[in-house]
Amino acid sequence: MRKTWSIFSDGGRLLLMWLSRLLLALCVISISGCAYPRRTTLVHAAPASAEPVDTPSGLWSIRLVEAQLPETKGGGLPWDSDGTGPDPYIRVVLDNRVVWESPVQQNTLNPQWNVTLPRSVRVPAGSKLRLELWDEDTASADPAGTFTHQGLPSNALPNAKARLSLDNLGTVTITISAAKPWKGLGVTYEQHSDSLVVLSVEPFSPAARAGISVGDRVVAIGETRVEQLTAARAASDLSLAIDRGSALTVADQQGKEREVNLDRGYLWLTM
């Protein structure tokens, strides 16, 4: 009688063993990848009565109001082959870096966004600001006009609409206003049992002004070492360090420790 292969044969047992080991290895990889939670220190709006006296130069809140496109593309061509209007959206580009992209408006020559960028944008006088208007198609996007300027244009005044001329006779309207101040330390970190490893630092924040940088490890908050705290307590104490006046003990990537005192200035969230 011919022997039938099954999971109970030697070959089947070897296959099951191999699959079990592979599954175990995948589980270990998965668990190790999530072993150190990533957290961001708490952020809250500054009190309405606060006077933001330390606003960084060139930092603004930008609101995209609307655009007006010409009736046709260059050369008199229709925007879409089916006779419908363009589907425009805008990219805000600063020094060749796309910092934000608007939602798409469907079939319109006069898209109305009326949306404020989620964070402030720093536009120094020497930077290159570009607003790119695009027409979204099914498979791609076509240029629909561009505005380029060194720094902010002269007609972009606080709390007033500025109509900017595109290179195809279209226009884009924006408003600028004072950047919004926030309160918070301004770091994202990885939580280890004995330290909080800094992954990113907001450039205009108490953490940045104190000299904290990526790769630093917060090993103590006030008089208490991180290794003595629960994960929840360490996260809470770090977020409250400024309000409590707690100094931080920070170790650099070589393990050298230093004490860091934090100012009570504002956090400016930028794109």
DRENROBA-827291 format. One record per residue (C-alpha): x, y, z; residue in three letters. Coordinates in nm, 3 decimals. Layout:
N
+---------+---------+---------+------+
|      c1 |      c2 |      c3 | rest |
+---------+---------+---------+------+
|       X |       Y |       Z |  ala |
...
+---------+---------+---------+------+
//
This chain:
271
+---------+---------+---------+------+
|      c1 |      c2 |      c3 | rest |
+---------+---------+---------+------+
|   0.000 |   0.000 |   0.000 |  met |
|   0.143 |   0.335 |  -0.107 |  arg |
|   0.237 |   0.567 |   0.180 |  lys |
|   0.039 |   0.896 |   0.178 |  thr |
|   0.217 |   1.223 |   0.273 |  trp |
|   0.051 |   1.411 |   0.556 |  ser |
|   0.134 |   1.664 |   0.822 |  ile |
|   0.205 |   1.367 |   1.046 |  phe |
|   0.483 |   1.235 |   0.822 |  ser |
|   0.845 |   1.330 |   0.882 |  asp |
|   0.828 |   1.586 |   0.602 |  gly |
|   0.509 |   1.731 |   0.744 |  gly |
|   0.657 |   1.760 |   1.092 |  arg |
|   0.963 |   1.938 |   0.952 |  leu |
|   0.742 |   2.179 |   0.763 |  leu |
|   0.536 |   2.255 |   1.072 |  leu |
|   0.852 |   2.308 |   1.276 |  met |
|   0.991 |   2.547 |   1.014 |  trp |
|   0.664 |   2.740 |   0.997 |  leu |
|   0.650 |   2.761 |   1.378 |  ser |
|   1.001 |   2.903 |   1.394 |  arg |
|   0.923 |   3.154 |   1.118 |  leu |
|   0.610 |   3.266 |   1.301 |  leu |
|   0.804 |   3.304 |   1.625 |  leu |
|   1.072 |   3.510 |   1.449 |  ala |
|   0.809 |   3.737 |   1.295 |  leu |
|   0.646 |   3.785 |   1.634 |  cys |
|   0.980 |   3.879 |   1.790 |  val |
|   1.048 |   4.129 |   1.512 |  ile |
|   0.701 |   4.275 |   1.548 |  ser |
|   0.726 |   4.306 |   1.925 |  ile |
|   1.077 |   4.453 |   1.918 |  ser |
|   0.968 |   4.711 |   1.664 |  gly |
|   0.702 |   4.833 |   1.906 |  cys |
|   0.903 |   4.790 |   2.226 |  ala |
|   0.971 |   5.161 |   2.267 |  tyr |
|   0.658 |   5.378 |   2.234 |  pro |
|   0.690 |   5.713 |   2.062 |  arg |
|   0.532 |   6.012 |   2.230 |  arg |
|   0.511 |   6.387 |   2.180 |  thr |
|   0.506 |   6.630 |   2.471 |  thr |
|   0.172 |   6.799 |   2.531 |  leu |
|   0.089 |   7.120 |   2.345 |  val |
|  -0.180 |   7.372 |   2.436 |  his |
|  -0.271 |   7.717 |   2.311 |  ala |
|  -0.121 |   8.015 |   2.489 |  ala |
|  -0.371 |   8.219 |   2.695 |  pro |
|  -0.567 |   8.474 |   2.492 |  ala |
|  -0.425 |   8.751 |   2.710 |  ser |
|  -0.066 |   8.650 |   2.632 |  ala |
|   0.146 |   8.892 |   2.431 |  glu |
|   0.373 |   8.701 |   2.191 |  pro |
|   0.671 |   8.931 |   2.226 |  val |
|   0.920 |   8.669 |   2.107 |  asp |
|   0.763 |   8.588 |   1.769 |  thr |
|   1.044 |   8.467 |   1.541 |  pro |
|   1.116 |   8.694 |   1.248 |  ser |
|   0.930 |   8.609 |   0.928 |  gly |
|   0.686 |   8.368 |   1.095 |  leu |
|   0.325 |   8.398 |   0.976 |  trp |
|  -0.006 |   8.219 |   0.972 |  ser |
|  -0.118 |   8.188 |   0.608 |  ile |
|  -0.477 |   8.149 |   0.493 |  arg |
|  -0.554 |   8.035 |   0.140 |  leu |
|  -0.874 |   8.214 |   0.035 |  val |
|  -0.943 |   8.144 |  -0.333 |  glu |
|  -0.809 |   8.138 |  -0.687 |  ala |
|  -0.933 |   8.256 |  -1.025 |  gln |
|  -0.824 |   8.063 |  -1.333 |  leu |
|  -0.845 |   8.183 |  -1.694 |  pro |
|  -1.121 |   8.040 |  -1.913 |  glu |
|  -0.879 |   7.814 |  -2.101 |  thr |
|  -0.531 |   7.673 |  -2.080 |  lys |
|  -0.244 |   7.829 |  -2.270 |  gly |
|  -0.305 |   7.833 |  -2.644 |  gly |
|  -0.681 |   7.839 |  -2.593 |  gly |
|  -0.704 |   7.469 |  -2.511 |  leu |
|  -0.988 |   7.351 |  -2.283 |  pro |
|  -0.898 |   7.250 |  -1.931 |  trp |
|  -1.043 |   6.901 |  -1.967 |  asp |
|  -1.111 |   6.699 |  -2.280 |  ser |
|  -1.470 |   6.631 |  -2.173 |  asp |
|  -1.549 |   7.000 |  -2.160 |  gly |
|  -1.570 |   7.026 |  -1.780 |  thr |
|  -1.375 |   7.280 |  -1.580 |  gly |
|  -1.044 |   7.222 |  -1.403 |  pro |
|  -1.006 |   7.047 |  -1.067 |  asp |
|  -0.763 |   7.289 |  -0.901 |  pro |
|  -0.549 |   7.258 |  -0.591 |  tyr |
|  -0.252 |   7.458 |  -0.461 |  ile |
|   0.091 |   7.363 |  -0.335 |  arg |
|   0.279 |   7.602 |  -0.105 |  val |
|   0.651 |   7.564 |  -0.180 |  val |
|   0.924 |   7.729 |   0.025 |  leu |
|   1.285 |   7.709 |  -0.096 |  asp |
|   1.188 |   7.415 |  -0.323 |  asn |
|   1.026 |   7.226 |  -0.034 |  arg |
|   0.654 |   7.151 |  -0.051 |  val |
|   0.517 |   7.255 |   0.289 |  val |
|   0.146 |   7.212 |   0.224 |  trp |
|  -0.107 |   7.101 |  -0.036 |  glu |
|  -0.469 |   7.213 |  -0.043 |  ser |
|  -0.779 |   7.000 |  -0.099 |  pro |
|  -0.895 |   6.961 |  -0.460 |  val |
|  -1.194 |   7.164 |  -0.583 |  gln |
|  -1.396 |   6.998 |  -0.858 |  gln |
|  -1.487 |   7.150 |  -1.197 |  asn |
|  -1.440 |   7.518 |  -1.118 |  thr |
|  -1.250 |   7.821 |  -1.243 |  leu |
|  -1.300 |   7.992 |  -0.907 |  asn |
|  -1.206 |   7.749 |  -0.626 |  pro |
|  -1.292 |   7.871 |  -0.276 |  gln |
|  -1.077 |   7.714 |  -0.005 |  trp |
|  -1.091 |   7.955 |   0.289 |  asn |
|  -0.856 |   7.733 |   0.486 |  val |
|  -0.568 |   7.825 |   0.717 |  thr |
|  -0.252 |   7.619 |   0.698 |  leu |
|  -0.235 |   7.389 |   1.003 |  pro |
|   0.094 |   7.540 |   1.121 |  arg |
|   0.275 |   7.868 |   1.080 |  ser |
|   0.518 |   7.918 |   0.794 |  val |
|   0.847 |   8.104 |   0.823 |  arg |
|   0.910 |   8.315 |   0.515 |  val |
|   1.236 |   8.510 |   0.565 |  pro |
|   1.310 |   8.795 |   0.324 |  ala |
|   1.572 |   8.588 |   0.143 |  gly |
|   1.358 |   8.277 |   0.096 |  ser |
|   1.186 |   8.173 |  -0.227 |  lys |
|   0.809 |   8.146 |  -0.192 |  leu |
|   0.616 |   7.971 |  -0.467 |  arg |
|   0.244 |   7.902 |  -0.497 |  leu |
|   0.175 |   7.634 |  -0.756 |  glu |
|  -0.178 |   7.592 |  -0.891 |  leu |
|  -0.245 |   7.247 |  -1.038 |  trp |
|  -0.532 |   7.086 |  -1.227 |  asp |
|  -0.586 |   6.729 |  -1.109 |  glu |
|  -0.663 |   6.479 |  -1.386 |  asp |
|  -0.756 |   6.113 |  -1.358 |  thr |
|  -0.400 |   5.986 |  -1.400 |  ala |
|  -0.186 |   6.294 |  -1.331 |  ser |
|  -0.188 |   6.666 |  -1.262 |  ala |
|  -0.121 |   6.955 |  -1.501 |  asp |
|   0.029 |   7.295 |  -1.410 |  pro |
|  -0.238 |   7.563 |  -1.390 |  ala |
|  -0.034 |   7.870 |  -1.292 |  gly |
|   0.249 |   7.973 |  -1.063 |  thr |
|   0.331 |   8.269 |  -0.840 |  phe |
|   0.695 |   8.310 |  -0.734 |  thr |
|   0.844 |   8.576 |  -0.507 |  his |
|   1.151 |   8.639 |  -0.293 |  gln |
|   0.999 |   8.645 |   0.054 |  gly |
|   0.644 |   8.767 |   0.104 |  leu |
|   0.506 |   9.001 |  -0.165 |  pro |
|   0.474 |   9.367 |  -0.068 |  ser |
|   0.092 |   9.358 |  -0.090 |  asn |
|   0.070 |   9.075 |   0.165 |  ala |
|  -0.018 |   9.282 |   0.472 |  leu |
|  -0.143 |   9.145 |   0.805 |  pro |
|  -0.515 |   9.065 |   0.814 |  asn |
|  -0.580 |   9.193 |   0.461 |  ala |
|  -0.649 |   8.999 |   0.142 |  lys |
|  -0.359 |   8.991 |  -0.104 |  ala |
|  -0.439 |   8.902 |  -0.465 |  arg |
|  -0.134 |   8.751 |  -0.632 |  leu |
|  -0.098 |   8.731 |  -1.010 |  ser |
|  -0.007 |   8.394 |  -1.160 |  leu |
|   0.203 |   8.352 |  -1.472 |  asp |
|  -0.103 |   8.255 |  -1.681 |  asn |
|  -0.332 |   8.554 |  -1.605 |  leu |
|  -0.494 |   8.373 |  -1.314 |  gly |
|  -0.482 |   8.490 |  -0.951 |  thr |
|  -0.454 |   8.345 |  -0.602 |  val |
|  -0.581 |   8.530 |  -0.295 |  thr |
|  -0.425 |   8.478 |   0.047 |  ile |
|  -0.420 |   8.650 |   0.385 |  thr |
|  -0.145 |   8.650 |   0.643 |  ile |
|  -0.180 |   8.706 |   1.016 |  ser |
|   0.031 |   8.685 |   1.329 |  ala |
|   0.161 |   8.337 |   1.406 |  ala |
|  -0.024 |   8.156 |   1.684 |  lys |
|   0.175 |   8.099 |   2.004 |  pro |
|   0.155 |   7.768 |   2.189 |  trp |
|   0.283 |   7.636 |   2.520 |  lys |
|   0.482 |   7.315 |   2.546 |  gly |
|   0.831 |   7.166 |   2.544 |  leu |
|   0.829 |   7.077 |   2.175 |  gly |
|   0.987 |   6.731 |   2.148 |  val |
|   0.896 |   6.387 |   2.017 |  thr |
|   1.076 |   6.105 |   2.190 |  tyr |
|   1.108 |   5.730 |   2.227 |  glu |
|   1.029 |   5.601 |   2.574 |  gln |
|   1.287 |   5.362 |   2.723 |  his |
|   1.288 |   5.230 |   3.078 |  ser |
|   1.585 |   5.445 |   3.180 |  asp |
|   1.561 |   5.744 |   2.946 |  ser |
|   1.352 |   5.937 |   2.694 |  leu |
|   1.538 |   5.942 |   2.362 |  val |
|   1.475 |   6.259 |   2.160 |  val |
|   1.361 |   6.189 |   1.803 |  leu |
|   1.271 |   6.542 |   1.691 |  ser |
|   1.272 |   6.897 |   1.827 |  val |
|   1.046 |   7.182 |   1.713 |  glu |
|   1.284 |   7.453 |   1.586 |  pro |
|   1.111 |   7.738 |   1.776 |  phe |
|   1.053 |   7.578 |   2.114 |  ser |
|   1.183 |   7.583 |   2.473 |  pro |
|   1.361 |   7.254 |   2.399 |  ala |
|   1.545 |   7.398 |   2.098 |  ala |
|   1.636 |   7.716 |   2.284 |  arg |
|   1.777 |   7.503 |   2.568 |  ala |
|   2.004 |   7.319 |   2.325 |  gly |
|   1.826 |   6.983 |   2.329 |  ile |
|   1.886 |   6.799 |   2.002 |  ser |
|   1.798 |   6.475 |   1.825 |  val |
|   1.974 |   6.178 |   1.987 |  gly |
|   1.991 |   6.332 |   2.333 |  asp |
|   1.851 |   6.123 |   2.619 |  arg |
|   1.652 |   6.274 |   2.904 |  val |
|   1.768 |   6.069 |   3.202 |  val |
|   1.619 |   6.273 |   3.487 |  ala |
|   1.332 |   6.518 |   3.535 |  ile |
|   1.388 |   6.742 |   3.833 |  gly |
|   1.551 |   6.530 |   4.103 |  glu |
|   1.404 |   6.200 |   3.983 |  thr |
|   1.573 |   5.962 |   3.742 |  arg |
|   1.356 |   5.836 |   3.456 |  val |
|   1.433 |   5.476 |   3.553 |  glu |
|   1.251 |   5.540 |   3.883 |  gln |
|   0.931 |   5.652 |   3.708 |  leu |
|   0.651 |   5.461 |   3.542 |  thr |
|   0.607 |   5.525 |   3.170 |  ala |
|   0.294 |   5.733 |   3.230 |  ala |
|   0.458 |   5.937 |   3.508 |  arg |
|   0.769 |   6.004 |   3.298 |  ala |
|   0.555 |   6.126 |   3.006 |  ala |
|   0.348 |   6.349 |   3.233 |  ser |
|   0.648 |   6.493 |   3.420 |  asp |
|   0.831 |   6.576 |   3.096 |  leu |
|   0.529 |   6.759 |   2.952 |  ser |
|   0.487 |   6.954 |   3.279 |  leu |
|   0.856 |   7.031 |   3.330 |  ala |
|   0.824 |   7.393 |   3.214 |  ile |
|   0.519 |   7.473 |   3.427 |  asp |
|   0.683 |   7.312 |   3.732 |  arg |
|   1.021 |   7.471 |   3.673 |  gly |
|   1.186 |   7.129 |   3.663 |  ser |
|   1.537 |   7.109 |   3.522 |  ala |
|   1.617 |   6.818 |   3.291 |  leu |
|   1.927 |   6.604 |   3.305 |  thr |
|   2.021 |   6.522 |   2.948 |  val |
|   2.286 |   6.280 |   2.823 |  ala |
|   2.439 |   6.327 |   2.480 |  asp |
|   2.516 |   6.039 |   2.244 |  gln |
|   2.849 |   5.985 |   2.418 |  gln |
|   2.675 |   5.950 |   2.754 |  gly |
|   2.795 |   6.284 |   2.898 |  lys |
|   2.524 |   6.433 |   3.119 |  glu |
|   2.435 |   6.799 |   3.157 |  arg |
|   2.162 |   6.992 |   3.335 |  glu |
|   1.919 |   7.181 |   3.113 |  val |
|   1.701 |   7.467 |   3.237 |  asn |
|   1.397 |   7.549 |   3.027 |  leu |
|   1.260 |   7.897 |   2.960 |  asp |
|   0.888 |   7.976 |   2.984 |  arg |
|   0.870 |   8.122 |   2.633 |  gly |
|   0.636 |   8.017 |   2.359 |  tyr |
|   0.635 |   7.719 |   2.129 |  leu |
|   0.584 |   7.809 |   1.763 |  trp |
|   0.460 |   7.519 |   1.552 |  leu |
|   0.595 |   7.550 |   1.198 |  thr |
|   0.560 |   7.358 |   0.875 |  met |
+---------+---------+---------+------+
//
